[in-house]
Amino acid sequence: KGRARFGLSAHHIAVVGRPGSTAILTGPGLLEDCARVFGAGFDNRICARVMLTPHGPTASDVIDRVRAPVLIQICEKDPLVSMDGSLGMASRMGALAQVKRYPIGHFDLYLGKDFERSVADQIEFFTQHLLGTEE
């Protein structure tokens, strides 16, 4: 928006990067994991102004209003999402939370046998809670 006023293109920053880089999300192996999931030619950039945009409420802000069962899938080796934070959310939800833990990283959930396992858990959850049956 600011640069556009002067006829300039948007300034971009990296979405993911190695530790110490100026990317929005940094961590060991994240860049390689994204390339594995999205393909080697994925566009690893976003307009920098997104960092100045107010973001909406977080899950923690609204968790006490949830009245339906929730499946919380936790990747135990995730460098992006805190396992303790996810378990804390589940604890706050009590019986409404069904937790599934996987000994994998954040992006492993989207490929191969880990993807198949997570989707099977989702199907089981939805079958139980939407259809009222167990598979």
ABEGO torsion letter per residue (X at the ends): XAAAAAGBBBBBBBABBBBGBABABBEBGAAAAAAAAAEAABBBBBBAAAAABBBBBBAAAAAAABABBBBBBBBAABAABBAAAAAAAAAAAEAABBBBBBBBBAAAAABEAAAAAAAAAAAAAAAAAAAGBBX
